[in-house]
Amino acid sequence: MDHTRSTTIRRLDDRLINQIAAGEVIERPSSVVKELMENALDAGASEIQVVIERGGVKQISVTDNGYGMSDEDLVLSVSRHATSKIAEFDDLSRVTSLGFRGEALPSIASVSRLTINSRSSSEDSGWKLSGLGGDFDEPRPVSGPIGTRVTMEDLFFNTPVRRKFLRTERTEKAHIERVIKCLALARPQTGFSLTADGRRSFSVPVEAMPDQPQRVESILGRVF
């Protein structure tokens, strides 16, 4: 037995904690799309646009017309276990949102280059927050519409072993399409679109008076 290796217990730093957590939350590009779209839906978005490059490994951008965030909320959004969904223990039994743990954005940020542009309806201008591997600059004011755009680049740039296990760009794109279609089926009052490598590959509009059979056909095609 090797007794030379130290067995001293150490507290992990936040960056390493986030990378470990990312392994539980972010498996592939479609995981990023799912988390960002669920955040958009929780923010009251009625339109969500997804743009990807190279199967989402090079870039994923999710734009919504939801509530948006102030500069203070923007900074908190990339902090672990910071959330607007719950405030105390009893809230756990009343959760109705798609997400509530406050882990998605910090996990994504820890394994990518992340930029968030957001503007709330109560402000005249928006804010931009940029970070690399979980380290963020101070937010700066920018112009933009009400809502949020999250752009992730170079997924797993700092964990090459995980990138090696990803499939082909075509396969990763198919996983992303599946995630979007599932949410589009569940949320007929929301419009969804996907643009991959400059080409629109999927689009369904907002349904003012949801017609479920028609919605299913527009998403999945004629199945009968």
N, C-alpha and C positions, 0 to 999 in steps of 0.2 A: 504494500500500500504506500502511495506517495504522500508523505506527511509534510512536504515542503510547500505545498500550495496553501495559501492563506484561506482560512474558513471564516474570517471576520465578516460579519453582516454589515452591509453598506446600504444606505438609502440611495435609490436610483434618481438620477437627475430627470427633470421634466421632459427633456428631449427624448431620452431613451424610453421613458414611460409611454410617451405618445407613439413612438415607433412600435412598441410592443402592442399597444392598444390598436394600432392601425392594422395589425395582423388579424385581429378579431373582427374588425369592421370592414376593412377594404381588402377584398380578395383579388379584384380585377377591375378594369374600367367601368363595367356595368354597376359595380358596387358604388362607385363615385356618383354615377348618374342617378341611381336610386336614392341615395342620401340627399343629394342636392335637390332633386325633384320633390321629395317628401318635405324638405324644408320650405320649398316654394309653395307647396299646397298648404302647409301649416300657416304660411304668411298670407293666405287668402288670395293667391294668384288665380286669375281666370285665363291667363295665357302663359304657356311655358315653351320656350324655344331652346332646343339642344343642338349644339354644333360640335362635331368631333373631327379629329384628324388622326389618321393611321390607327383606326380601331379604338380611339380614345386614349392611346398610350402617349402620343405626342401632345394632344390637347383635348380638353373637354370644356365647353362653355355652356352654362345654363343661365338663361335670362328669364326673369319673371316680372309681372306687373303687380306684385304683392305690396305689403305695407312698407317695405323698406326699413332701413335702420339708421339711427343717429350715429355719430362718431363714437360715442361711449359704448353703445350696443355692438358696434362693429368690432371694437377691441375685445369685448367680452365674448363675442361669438366664436373666437378662435382659442378661447381658454377652456380647458377641460372642465366638464361638469358645470358649465355656465349655461343656463337655459331659461327661457321665458315660459316654459310649459308647466312647471311645477315649482312650488315654493316651500312646501312642508310635507311631512310624511303622509298625512291623510290624503294629499293630492294624488298619490299613486293609485288609489282606488277609483279615482274619477278622471283618469287620463283619457282624453278623446283625440289627441293629436297623434300623428304618425310617428313622431319622435319626441323624446323628452329627456334623454340622458345627457345631452350636451357633449357628445363624443365625436360626432361626425366630422365637423369642420376641423377640429384639432388633429384628428387622425389623418384626414386627407392632407392637411398642411404639412404634417411631419414627414411625408414621403413624396412631396412634390413641390413645385413652384406655384404658389397660390396668390391670386389677385381677386379682391372683392370690391366691386363698385356698388354703392347703395345710396338711395335717397328716400327719406320718409316724406309723407305728405305734409308734415308740419315744418319742413325746412325748404328754403329757396334753392339750396344747392345740395349736391351729394358729397359723398366721401369715398376715398379710395384707400385700400389697405393692401399692401404687398408684402409677401414673405417667401423665404426660401428654407425648406426643411423645418418649418415651425418657428423660425425667427422672423419677426415682423418689424417693419419700419413703423413710424408714427403715421396715423391716417392723415391724408391731406385732402383739402376741398377740391371737388371737380364738378363740372356740369353734368347733367344727365336726367333722364326721366324718373318718375317715382317707381320704385321697385329695386330689384337686386340682380346683378350679374356676377356670377362666380366663374372665374377662369382658372382651370388647373392645367399645368403644363409639366411634361416630363415625369409621368407617374413612375414611382420606384427608382428615381434617378440615384438615390443614395442607398438603395437596397437592391443591388443588381441581381442577387440570387432570386429574389421574388420576381423580378422582371423576366428572368430566364424561364420561369414556369408559365408565363402567359402563352396563349395560343396564337394562331395567325391573326392578322388584322381583320380578315373576313369573319373569323369565328368570334372575335371580341365585339365586332360591330353587331353581329347577330344577337349576342347576349344583351347588348344595349337596346336594340330594337324590341326585344322581348320584354324588357323592363318597362319601356315606354308604353308599349301596347297594353300591358297589364294595368298600368295606372290609367291609361286612356279609357279602358273598359269600365273601370271603377268610378271614374270621375267625368261623366258626360257633360257637366257644366263647365269644364275646363278644356281649352284648346291646347293641342300638343303638336310640335313639329320636330323633325330630326333632319339635320343637314350633315352629310358625311363627305369629307374631302371636297367641299364646294358644290355638292349635288344634293338637292332635296330628295330624301328617300322615304319620308313619312310625314303625313300632315292630316290632322283631323280638327275641325273647327269647334268652337263653343256651340253647344246645343241649348238654345233658349228653352225649347220644349222637348226634353229628351225623348227620343224614340229609340228604345234599346235595341230592337232588332236591326234598325237601320244603322245604328252606331256600331254594332257588332259586325255588320257586313262591310262598313267602310273601313274598319280596322283589320278584320281577318279575311275579307273577301267573301265571295259566295261559297258557302260550305255545303249547301244542299242542292 
